[in-house]
Amino acid sequence: MIHNAVTDAIIARQTIRDYKREQITDEMLETLKEAAKRAPSGRNMQPCHVRFVQNAEMLHGMHLDFKNLVGWDTPAYTRADTNPFYHNAPTFVLIYAENDSAMDAGIMAENICIAAEGMGLGTCIVGSAGALFNDEEKKKWNEQLHIPRHFRYQIGICVGYPDEQPPRKPRFDDRIEVIR
Ligand SMILES: Cc1cc2nc3c(=O)[nH]c(=O)nc-3n(C[C@H](O)[C@H](O)[C@H](O)COP(=O)(O)O)c2cc1C
């Protein structure tokens, strides 16, 4: 295959669930914001609201509410027994959109992940937190995040310096076919 900075970042990206405490630099943050902003969207409607949360106290509060909602012993989410949903990442990105724009949010999420990878950062995409942010009673968080009403959490992304090197996850070999 062809190697360049972009293809190498795409191939090298893998989910990281342990992060160093050190915050990412403001330059990195600006780069990730730009990567989010430049994501394509259907008819360029730009339907997503994105929040980069770097407030550790706020993230911990979200973690407590999340666990109180889904249960402290719920094994449904990866490493939920040891990690908060944001895996102790110093930066957690939340992408919101209206109901029919999940695709746009997903595309933006991958833009952020690849840009982060290119800067030596680790990421973990987090779908499970929707249980908290889309819960009617817990929408207080959405107010604090200045999310317009009717917007729903679509996906989140943990971002930080990686503090683990997990084995690469396998992929199916028979799902991609070239028809000529
Ligand atoms: C839509 C989506 C939702 C995900 N939600 C979670 C999640 O809630 N918690 C988590 O720890 N990982 C989550 N992941 C990460 C996946 O588990 C991970 O991407 C997958 O196991 C493949 O591993 P890799 O990214 O290292 O290749 C999610 C990934 C995607 C694409």
The ligand as an SDF file (V2000), in Angstrom:
LIG
                    3D

 31 33  0  0  0  0  0  0  0  0999 V2000
  -19.6170    3.8820   17.1350 C   0  0  0  0  0  0  0  0  0  0  0  0
  -18.5830    3.4260   18.1420 C   0  0  0  0  0  0  0  0  0  0  0  0
  -18.9200    3.3910   19.4970 C   0  0  0  0  0  0  0  0  0  0  0  0
  -17.9570    2.9860   20.4460 C   0  0  0  0  0  0  0  0  0  0  0  0
  -18.2710    3.0560   21.7840 N   0  0  0  0  0  0  0  0  0  0  0  0
  -17.3420    2.7340   22.7050 C   0  0  0  0  0  0  0  0  0  0  0  0
  -17.6140    2.9240   24.1020 C   0  0  0  0  0  0  0  0  0  0  0  0
  -18.6860    3.3470   24.4910 O   0  0  0  0  0  0  0  0  0  0  0  0
  -16.6290    2.6320   24.9830 N   0  0  0  0  0  0  0  0  0  0  0  0
  -15.4020    2.1680   24.5830 C   0  0  0  0  0  0  0  0  0  0  0  0
  -14.5460    1.9280   25.4470 O   0  0  0  0  0  0  0  0  0  0  0  0
  -15.1100    1.9600   23.2690 N   0  0  0  0  0  0  0  0  0  0  0  0
  -16.0420    2.2510   22.3210 C   0  0  0  0  0  0  0  0  0  0  0  0
  -15.7550    2.1250   20.9630 N   0  0  0  0  0  0  0  0  0  0  0  0
  -14.4290    1.6290   20.5460 C   0  0  0  0  0  0  0  0  0  0  0  0
  -14.5270    0.2440   19.8880 C   0  0  0  0  0  0  0  0  0  0  0  0
  -14.7170   -0.7220   20.8900 O   0  0  0  0  0  0  0  0  0  0  0  0
  -13.2480   -0.0350   19.0690 C   0  0  0  0  0  0  0  0  0  0  0  0
  -13.1500    0.9180   18.0300 O   0  0  0  0  0  0  0  0  0  0  0  0
  -13.2590   -1.4300   18.4480 C   0  0  0  0  0  0  0  0  0  0  0  0
  -13.1950   -2.4270   19.4460 O   0  0  0  0  0  0  0  0  0  0  0  0
  -12.1020   -1.6520   17.4680 C   0  0  0  0  0  0  0  0  0  0  0  0
  -10.8680   -1.4330   18.0920 O   0  0  0  0  0  0  0  0  0  0  0  0
   -9.7980   -0.4070   17.4740 P   0  0  0  0  0  0  0  0  0  0  0  0
  -10.4570    0.9460   17.4560 O   0  0  0  0  0  0  0  0  0  0  0  0
   -8.6330   -0.4630   18.4140 O   0  0  0  0  0  0  0  0  0  0  0  0
   -9.4620   -0.8740   16.1020 O   0  0  0  0  0  0  0  0  0  0  0  0
  -16.6760    2.5480   20.0180 C   0  0  0  0  0  0  0  0  0  0  0  0
  -16.3570    2.6000   18.6450 C   0  0  0  0  0  0  0  0  0  0  0  0
  -17.2880    3.0420   17.7290 C   0  0  0  0  0  0  0  0  0  0  0  0
  -16.8900    3.1410   16.2660 C   0  0  0  0  0  0  0  0  0  0  0  0
  1  2  1  0
  2  3  1  0
  2 30  2  0
  3  4  2  0
  4  5  1  0
  4 28  1  0
  5  6  2  0
  6  7  1  0
  6 13  1  0
  7  8  2  0
  7  9  1  0
  9 10  1  0
 10 11  2  0
 10 12  1  0
 12 13  2  0
 13 14  1  0
 14 15  1  0
 14 28  1  0
 15 16  1  0
 16 17  1  0
 16 18  1  0
 18 19  1  0
 18 20  1  0
 20 21  1  0
 20 22  1  0
 22 23  1  0
 23 24  1  0
 24 25  2  0
 24 26  1  0
 24 27  1  0
 28 29  2  0
 29 30  1  0
 30 31  1  0
M  END
$$$$
